[in-house]
Amino acid sequence: MSGRDGFGQALHAEWTKLRTVRGWVFGLVAAALVIVLMGLFAAAASNFSCSGPDGKPCAGSTPPLGPGGEPVVDNFSFAHQAFTGDGSITARVTSLTAVSAADDQAPVEATQPWTKGGVIIKESTTPGSPYAALTLTGGHGVRLQHNFTGDIAGTLRATPSWLRLTRSGDTITGHESADGATWHLVGTVTLPGLPSTVRAGLFAASPHHEVVTESFASTSGMSYPTRATAEFDRIDLEGTWPDREWTGDDVGDLGGPVDRPEVGFEETGDGVTVRGSGNIAPVVAGRGGLGRTVEGRLVGAFAGLIAVIVVAATFMTSEYRRGLIRTSLAASPRRGRVLAAKSVVIAAVTFVTALAAALITTPLVRAVEVGKGFFEYPVPTATEVRVIVGTAALLAVAAVLSLAVGTVLRRSAGAVTVVIVAIVLPYILAIASVLPTGPSDWLLRVTPAAAFAVQQSLPEYAQVTADYSPADGYFPLSPLGGFAVLCGYTAVALGVAFSVLRRRDA
Amino acid sequence: MKEALHVEWTKLRTLAGTAWLLAGVVLLTVALGVTASAACADTGCGDPAKTSLTGIAFGQAVVAVLAVLAVGGEYSTGMIRVTFAAVPRRSTVLAAKAVVVGALVLVAGVAAVLVSVMAGRFVLAGDGAALSLADGPVFRAAVGSVLYLVLVGLLSLGVATVVRDAAAAIGVVLGLLYLFPIVAAVVSDPDWFKRLQRISPMTAGLAVQATTNLDSLPISPWAGLGVLGLWAAGALLVGGLALRLRDA
């Protein structure tokens, strides 16, 4: 008998055991059911309430989409003119400050790191339209940003800073200068399909000032609007600018209930002062966000995980309890082969079960959420596939880990506890405990709970200040990196299991 | 009852695992508590008492194993039939097991909580200076944490009596404890969020550890512990009924 046939037989034997024991089949069906039901429950128990104090509809409940399809914030004060063909706009920023204007309180200085004031070329004043902006920021110096996700750092950090954007076809080039004489290239970006006539001019924006308060088992964020004041002079327009005067627009102001500070622009002698609030940036998801994510629909995976761990541990320990292990090892004397066969069977069955459950859950929960008016974060298909397949793979690997720990401990209760505590407890401590973000991140780097990174569907943006904490769905490791941590633990556990199985009497 | 108690005490005392599990409760609770305190050494993380007692979330898993094995172990070996032959009143057996498990967890819990609080006081140097058991809320947090462990033990005992299989019982207990906070985190309706936190045996039960910012609690400290008490009582009641109605 060749080795391959032997392994095939071992696989067949293990598969027969698994499918004929009622408790295991029940456990796997239960795992699939809880994945679906918990997802539906979480959607059903979520409500979309976003009405302003005066009952107006909630602005921003469906954010505009940027050229790349991602949801964006596109809200700034814009002094603009029509600009046709090639040419450039140059201006000197002499001052950039921001004040916080909470209700009925005297404004206080609150310049945000990403308070922006600079020159911008934008397809139109429609929120979400393509743009390139060269801007001074409150804390990150000069930046050349385009189409919401692009961000190139300049070298200047202080006022006054000279800024120049030059258009040549689809290409926009940014230059900066400290004195208006020697110019330094910041970068060149391409805005594909930019029409001949665009809007260009000066802008100012300042994002909300976030205050995060920790409370019992949760964190809540308060945010206050801030208003930037950017002063420009030495404005020089090259090329075709037919308007000959500035038009002011509060781009992206949807007239919602948000108490926005007064914004606009005024001409001052040879310069222009723009006051604006808001931001030009991709939307960052989070607890306070209005949108729902792919991974949120798969919250039931945690319950499914527990069921799968129980099944996988007993798949091995029950052999010891009933003495069947001696029969198994007599039938297949190469002990490693029994463990390998069991691992393959439990991993494959778990993967298929979890994948089926996730594939059913995702569209169902999505339909419930859309019906309730939630905004669904659009993600590339590849990302959605990675989240769904990754969740199934996570459960499959966790099942193998549980099987291996069960082999070493030979006690089901101990094995189940070790694996559940190792995977689920760090996650809970990271998202719902007193621990600050630093230690929470650390927990999700070194424990098997790191694997849940495979579910993170939205990227972090360096150019947006936000609380990228585990509780907001942001993991310290990359999706595959986090998954690799769990695989590493599983490989070690399997190695120990192989070695003890070989050395111990059954 | 006295004989039943003696029987259960002898069984649990002579099991090799019991002493290890009790030591595990103390060690793991203290280890996580000290780690959390060290992580919060500069800020105190708002609530020094709660921080130093973070380890309870870890120790409770070992308590659950101990309690589940007190029942599940007998079912897996068939010992339960001998037990019922010796003490035919099944509710007496369950009550005796509850008393013995409760007492053992109480002892381990007192040790775990005392060491955790003292270690927290030492590690959380700045904020921890306020951490004294003479302080009313801190004392309540400490006593409440011990009772929390005892109630988790009783809940596990009840679940194990119903489920009979040790692995499945542990899965159910840890699911009850750990899943509520995870689901609550993705529920965006504030009413449902609060409701989930109030009925969650872990979140509501651990409200007893809060010493600062009591207004933000989903449920008052003792009422929260009462929620866990109801879960434990319910599990024991269903367990007792199942014992009476089912063959062993």
Interface residues (C-beta under 8 A of the other chain):
Chain A: G23 G27 M38 F41 A42 A45 S46 N47 F48 S49 E214 S215 F216 A217 S218 R287 G296 V299 F302 A303 I306 A307 I309 V310 A313 T314 T317 R321 S412 A413 G414 A415 V416 T417 I420 V421 V424 L425 Y427 I428 L429 I431 A432 S433 V434 L435 P436 G438 P439 A471
Chain B: T35 A36 A39 C40 T43 C45 G46 D47 K50 T51 T54 A57 F58 A61 V62 A64 V65 V68 L69 G72 S76 D165 A166 A167 A168 A169 I170 G171 L174 G175 Y178 L179 P181 I182 V183 A184 A185 V186 V187 S188 D189 D191 W192 L196 Q197 T203 L206 A207 A210 N213 S216 L217 P218
